[in-house]
Amino acid sequence: MSNELHHAINAQINAELWSAYLYLAMSLDAEAKGHKGVANWFFIQFKEEQDHARIFMNYLNSRDCKVVLEPIAPVPSEWGSVLEMFQQTLQHEKKVTAMINNLAAIAKADNDFASVNRLAWFIDEQVEEEESARDMI
């Protein structure tokens, strides 16, 4: 694996953990405002993002690449409405899609077909994530 892809995947791990933190904050805010179903939806997203980070960690380990954890930037703790939460979710998932696509472009340029194959799952997952957020809006 190239150094560029290795570092980009480490950055993606941090992004996935930040996403988990964001969705946990949304879950807690929704719960505090009495939106239990919304809180549950975001809590499920929180766990999925943790799983995504772990998949990337396992992949780097399988390729004998070191996982480097960086500090997680702060996330908002309150939203004006449930609609605002889902609008921000869609915006965020579009950003994550762009990051995953960038990883795939690096892997393709490197002729790293193992990574191209691993990233195909994430590309498909991002289509589902964006669709889910749009459906909630």
GIPE-V973993 format. One record per pair of residues at least 12 apart in sequence whose ideal C-beta (glycine too) atoms are under 10 Angstrom apart, sorted by the first residue. I is the first residue (numbers start at 1). J is the second residue. D is the distance in Angstrom with one decimal. If there is no record, write none. Layout:
i->{I I}
j->{J J}
d->{D D}
This chain:
i->{1 1 1 1 1 1 1 1 1 1 1 2 2 2 2 2 2 2 3 4 4 4 4 5 5 5 5 5 5 5 5 5 5 5 5 5 6 6 6 6 6 6 6 6 7 7 7 8 8 8 8 8 8 9 9 9 9 9 9 9 9 9 9 9 9 9 10 10 10 10 10 10 10 10 10 11 11 11 11 11 12 12 12 12 12 12 12 12 12 12 12 13 13 13 13 13 13 13 13 13 13 13 13 14 14 14 14 14 14 14 14 15 15 15 15 15 15 15 15 15 15 15 15 16 16 16 16 16 16 16 16 16 16 16 16 16 17 17 17 17 17 17 17 17 17 17 17 18 18 18 18 18 18 18 18 18 18 19 19 19 19 19 19 19 19 19 19 19 19 19 19 19 20 20 20 20 20 20 20 20 20 20 20 21 21 21 21 21 21 21 22 22 22 22 22 22 22 22 22 22 22 22 22 23 23 23 23 23 23 23 23 23 23 23 23 23 23 24 24 24 24 24 24 24 24 25 25 25 25 25 25 25 25 25 26 26 26 26 26 26 26 26 26 26 26 26 26 26 26 26 26 26 27 27 27 27 27 27 27 27 27 28 28 28 28 28 29 29 29 29 29 29 29 30 30 30 30 30 31 32 32 33 33 33 33 35 35 35 37 38 38 38 38 39 41 41 41 41 41 41 42 42 42 42 45 45 45 45 45 48 48 49 49 52 52 52 52 52 52 52 53 53 55 55 55 55 56 56 56 56 57 58 59 59 59 59 62 62 63 63 63 63 76 82 82 83 83 85 85 85 86 86 86 86 86 86 87 87 87 88 89 89 89 89 89 89 89 90 90 90 90 90 90 90 90 90 91 92 92 92 93 93 93 93 93 93 93 93 93 93 94 94 94 94 96 96 96 96 96 97 97 97 97 97 97 97 98 99 99 100 100 100 100 100 100 100 100 101 101 101 101 102 103 103 103 103 103 103 104 104 104 104 104 104 105 106 107 107}
j->{59 60 63 64 65 106 107 110 112 114 115 106 107 109 110 111 112 115 65 106 107 109 110 60 63 65 103 104 105 106 107 109 110 112 115 119 60 63 65 66 67 68 106 115 65 68 106 99 102 103 105 106 107 56 57 59 60 63 65 67 103 106 107 115 118 119 56 57 60 65 66 67 68 69 70 68 70 99 102 103 52 53 56 60 96 99 100 102 103 119 122 52 53 54 55 56 57 59 60 67 68 69 70 53 56 68 69 70 71 72 73 49 52 53 56 70 72 73 92 95 96 99 100 48 49 50 51 52 53 54 55 56 57 96 99 122 49 50 52 53 54 56 57 69 70 71 72 49 53 70 71 72 73 74 75 92 96 45 46 48 49 50 52 53 72 75 89 92 93 95 96 129 45 46 47 48 49 50 51 52 53 72 75 46 49 50 72 73 74 75 42 45 46 49 72 73 74 75 76 85 88 89 92 41 42 43 44 45 46 47 48 49 50 75 85 89 92 42 43 45 46 47 49 50 75 42 46 74 75 76 77 78 79 85 38 39 41 42 43 45 46 75 76 77 78 79 82 84 85 86 88 89 39 40 41 42 43 44 45 46 85 42 43 46 77 78 42 76 77 78 79 82 85 42 43 79 82 85 43 77 78 78 79 81 82 81 82 85 82 82 85 86 136 82 82 85 86 89 132 136 82 85 86 89 89 93 129 132 133 125 129 96 129 96 100 121 122 125 126 129 67 69 118 121 122 125 103 118 119 122 69 118 114 115 118 119 114 118 112 114 115 118 88 136 137 136 137 133 136 137 132 133 134 135 136 137 133 136 137 133 129 130 132 133 134 136 137 129 130 131 132 133 134 135 136 137 133 129 130 133 125 126 127 128 129 130 131 132 133 134 126 129 130 133 122 125 126 129 130 122 123 125 126 127 129 130 126 122 126 119 120 121 122 123 124 125 126 119 122 123 126 119 115 116 118 119 122 123 116 118 119 120 122 123 119 119 119 120}
d->{9.4 8.0 5.0 8.4 5.6 9.9 8.6 7.7 6.2 8.3 6.7 7.3 8.6 8.7 4.8 9.8 6.9 9.2 9.3 5.7 9.8 8.8 7.6 9.8 9.3 8.8 7.0 10.0 10.0 4.8 5.8 9.0 6.0 6.3 6.2 9.7 7.0 8.1 4.8 8.0 9.7 9.2 9.8 9.8 9.5 8.5 9.7 8.3 6.9 5.5 9.8 5.8 9.1 5.6 9.1 7.2 5.8 9.1 7.6 8.7 6.5 9.1 9.3 8.1 9.4 9.2 8.4 9.3 7.2 8.3 8.2 6.6 5.0 8.3 7.6 9.4 7.9 7.9 9.7 9.1 8.6 8.3 5.7 9.9 8.6 6.1 7.4 9.0 6.2 9.6 8.6 8.8 5.1 8.8 9.5 4.9 6.1 9.7 7.8 6.6 8.3 7.2 8.4 8.3 9.8 8.8 7.3 4.8 8.3 6.8 8.6 9.1 9.3 8.5 9.5 10.0 9.6 9.9 9.7 8.5 6.6 6.0 9.4 9.4 5.3 7.6 8.7 4.5 3.8 8.6 8.6 6.6 9.3 8.0 9.5 9.6 7.3 7.3 9.1 5.0 9.8 9.9 9.9 7.9 8.9 9.9 5.5 8.4 9.4 9.6 9.9 5.3 6.1 9.4 7.0 9.3 9.8 8.0 8.5 8.9 4.2 9.1 7.8 8.4 9.9 9.1 9.5 6.8 8.5 9.5 6.6 9.5 8.1 5.1 7.7 8.1 3.6 4.8 9.0 8.3 6.9 8.7 9.7 8.0 8.3 9.6 5.6 8.6 8.5 5.1 8.9 8.8 8.4 8.1 9.7 9.8 10.0 4.5 7.7 9.8 8.2 8.4 6.7 9.0 4.8 7.5 8.5 4.1 4.2 8.7 8.2 6.1 9.5 8.9 9.4 7.8 9.1 7.4 7.2 8.8 4.4 9.2 8.8 9.3 8.3 8.4 8.9 9.4 4.9 6.4 5.4 8.4 8.8 9.7 8.1 8.2 8.9 4.3 9.0 7.9 8.3 8.6 8.5 9.4 9.6 6.8 9.3 9.8 5.1 9.1 8.1 7.5 4.8 7.6 7.9 3.7 4.3 8.7 7.9 6.0 9.5 8.4 8.8 9.6 7.7 9.5 8.6 8.4 6.6 5.4 5.7 9.5 7.5 6.1 9.0 8.2 6.7 6.8 8.5 9.8 8.6 9.1 8.9 9.2 8.2 9.8 5.8 9.0 9.6 5.3 7.2 8.5 8.5 10.0 9.8 9.5 9.1 9.6 8.9 7.3 9.9 7.3 9.5 8.2 7.7 9.6 8.4 8.6 9.3 8.7 8.4 9.1 9.5 9.0 9.7 9.8 7.3 7.4 10.0 9.6 9.6 9.4 8.2 8.0 8.0 9.6 9.2 8.7 9.8 8.5 8.9 9.9 8.9 7.9 5.5 9.3 9.0 9.2 9.2 7.5 8.0 9.3 8.2 8.6 9.9 8.9 6.9 9.7 8.7 9.8 9.4 5.8 8.7 9.1 4.4 4.9 8.3 9.4 6.2 9.1 8.5 9.3 8.5 4.5 9.6 7.4 8.6 9.0 6.5 9.7 9.1 3.9 6.0 9.9 8.3 6.4 8.6 9.3 10.0 8.4 10.0 6.7 9.8 9.5 4.6 4.9 9.3 8.3 5.5 9.2 8.7 9.3 6.4 8.8 9.0 9.5 6.3 7.3 9.0 9.1 8.0 9.5 4.2 8.0 7.7 6.5 9.2 9.5 9.2 6.5 10.0 9.9 4.8 5.9 10.0 8.2 5.5 8.8 9.4 7.1 8.3 10.0 7.6 9.5 9.3 5.5 7.7 9.3 6.4 9.5 4.5 7.8 8.2 6.4 9.6 9.3 6.0 10.0}
